[in-house]
């Protein structure tokens, strides 16, 4: 789809780039000539990914262990990156989510999602954007949101609310920062199965199984489709495209009241089992992050 080297001379930061969708997008950017920076809370995971991708693509990739909920840590990372030259692109991919009946949510559970998705995304965007403005650099921001911003997000209300905030940020800053040559767009992906999301959103199920049954195209997304769309939004040639959210989900959001509406069928036992499964995954992650 793209010319070889179309991202040559581009410097792109991908948050949450150590695993999942972030890792897949970073791989594509590197293969097309970009210099890539990835960050995530687990430094060891990001370091391993950086080594793997550099070996696979021959590109230059740098990793950071950063909790984007910490604005000081975010600013320190961005300052370090800009010492080597300005970024040209930012992909806001880092996120957190889990299924829960909203009446069962604690304030801590709500904040666990909102602090990463809404606050963290703003901290990174703000840190990068103000350096672009100060240095008179153009730039492009692509934020990964959800199709629930168009319809509903039952059983994932903290994520739905936070992603809606990012969609609004995208439109607002596209207007405010357009005069500086800074573009902001968002991608609302359908189901692109990843290990981490599956464990917290559909514990115990085959990733994507329910999507295949209801999706108009009868399948889940292929990573190349997300990679290509993200590349298009960052590559030269569409400088007048800004303030948009593009959905890539095989039209599923047009026939579904949110991705988890079917969970209304669950009873107390099923919700208890889901909570236990999610808690086990979270405990494993905490152990993995421990020094």
N, C-alpha and C positions, 0 to 999 in steps of 0.2 A: 504493500500500500504506500510506503514512504520511500523516498530516495535514500540511498546509503548516506550516512553522515548528516542527515537533516538537522540533528540536534547538536552538531559540532559547535563548540564554543559556548554552549548552554551550560549553566551551573544550576542544578535543581536540587532542592531539599525535599525529601519525602518523610513526613512524620509517620511513625508506626511502620517504618520501612523494613523492619527486621523479619517480619512474617506476613503471611496472607496477601491481601490485595496490594499492600504497599511494596512488598518484596517483588511481586509480579510486575508492577508498573516500573519500579526502579530497574529491573532487568531489561525492559524494553528501552528505557531512556539510555542506558549504558550501551546497548547494542547499536543504537542510532547515533552514538558519538558524544553524548552528554557526559559531563562530570557530575557525579551524583553524591549527595550527602544523605545519610539515613540516620534516624534517631528513634529511640524507644527506651522504655524504662529498664529493660534488661540489657545491660551493656554487653554481656557475654553473647547473647543471641545476635545482637546487631554486629558485633565483631565477626562472628562466624558467618553471618550472611554477607558481610562486606568481603571477606576472604573468598567465599564461594562465588560471588558475582564477579569479582575482579578476575578470578581464574577462568570463569565461564565465558566472559565477554572480552577480556583484555582491557576493560575500561578502568577508569579511576573512580574509586568509591571510598568515602570516608564515613566512619560510624561514630555516633555519640550516644552515650547513656544519659538520657535526660527525661525527667518527669515533667511533661509540659504543663502540669498543674502548678508548677513553680515558676512564676514569671521571671525571677532573678536568674534561675538556671537556664531558662529559654533565652534570655537576653545575652547571657554569657556565651552560649553556643552560637547564636547568630553573629555576635561580634567576632568570634573566632573564625567563623566561615568567611565573613566579609574582609578579614585581614588579607586573605588570598585573592580578593576580588569580589565584586557584587554578585549575588545570586541573580539569575534571570527568571527562575521559576520556583514556585512553592506548591507542593501538593499536601493539603491538609487531609491526612488519611487516618491519623491516630483516633481511636474511638474505644468506647467500652459499652457493653450492653448485656442484658440478661432478661429473661422472661419472668414476669411476676404479675399476679393479680395486684392491681393498684392499691386496693385496700390492705394488702399485706406488706406494702413497702414501708420501710423506715426512712427517716430523713437521711440517715447515713447511706442507705441504699440509693436514694435519689441523687445525693451529692456525688456518689461514686461514679455515676454516669455523667451528670451535668458538669462536674468539675473538669473532666477530661474533654468531653465533646464540645461544650459551649465555651467555658473559660479557657481551656487549653488552646483551642483553635484560635480564639481571639488573641491570646498572648503571642502566639507565633506569627500570626498575620500582622499584628501591630508592630512587633519587633522588626520584621522584615520590611514592612511597608514604610515605616518612618525613615529607615536607612535609604530606601529607594528615593524617597522624596528629598531627603537632605543631600544625597549625592546626584540628584537629577538623573536617575536611572529609570528606564522602563522596566516593567516586570509583569508577570502573569501568575495569578493564583488560581488553582483548581482545588475545590473542596469536595470531598466525597460525602454526600448526604444520603438520604433514603427516599423512596417513593412515598413514604407515609406523610411527607409534607404536603402531598396533594390530596390525600383522602383521610386516613385514620391510622393510628398506631396502637390498637388495643393490646394490653399486656406488655407493652414496651413504652409506656408513657414518658419516662424521663428521657429516653433517646429521641422519641418523636418530638418532644418539646425542644430539646437541645438542637436537633438537626434543623428544625424550623427556624431557630434563631440564626443558624449559620446561613440558611437560605436568605434570610432577611439581611444579614451582614453582607452577603455577596452582592445583592442588589444595591444596598445603601452605599457601600464603598466603591462599587463600579461607577456610581454617579459622583461621589465626592472626590475620588482619586483619578477619575478619567482624564482630567486636564494634565496630569503628570505622566500620562502614558502607561498607567497601571490598569491592567484588566483583571477582573475577577469573574469566574464562572464556577458552576457546580455540576457534578455528575450525580445522578440518583440511580444507582445500580439496582437491578433485581437481584436474584439469588445467584451468586458466584460462590459455590461451596468452598469453605476454608475450614480447617480443623478447629481453630479457636472459636469461631462463630457458632459452629455446629454444636459444640459442647455446652454452650450457654443458652442457645436459642432453641435447639431441638435435641435436648439430651436423650440419648438412647435410640435415635432414629438415624436412618441412612440420610446423609446430607443431600438435600434437594429432592427427596422422594415426593413430598407433598406438592412442591412446585411443578414437577413434571405432570402431575395429575390435573392441575388447574390452569397452567399457563397456556395461552392461545397457541403458542408454538410447540407446546408439549416437551419443553426441555429447560434446563438451567443455562446460565450464561457461560460462554467460553472465555477464558482469561484473555485471549488475544483480542476479543471484542472490547473489553475494558481498556486494555493497553493501547489499542489504536485510537480510541476516543480521547483518552488522556493526552496522548502524544499530539493529536490534532490541535487540542486546545492550547498546548504549550509551544508548538512549532511556529516558525515564521509563516505568515500568509493569511492569518485571520485576525489581524490587529483591530478590526472594527467589531469583533464579536466580544461582547462584555455584558455582564449582568444577567446571564442566562443560566437556567438549570436544564440540563439535558438528561432525559431518562433513557436508560438502556436496560430493558427488562422484558422484551418480547411482548409488550402491551399488557402485561399482567396487572399493572395498577389500575387499568381501565375496567377490570372485571372483578376486582378484589377489594374488600373493605379493610385494607391493611394486611400485612403478611401473616398475622397470627390470629385472625378472627375465628378460625376453627377451634382455637383453644377454649372457647366458651363451653365446649362439650366436656371439658375436664372436670372431675370432682376433686374433693379434698385430698384423697389419697394420691392422685396423679400429681397434684401441685406439691404435695409433700415430697414425693419421689424426685420431682424436678429440682426442688430447693436443695435436697441432699446432694444430688449430682452436681449442681452448680457450685455448691459449697466445697465439694471435694476438688473440683477443678481450680477454684480460687486458692485453696490451701496448697495445691501443687505449685501454682504460680508463685505464691509467697515464698515457699521453700526454695524455688529456683532463683529468686531474686536475692535471697539471703547471702551475705558475704561468706 
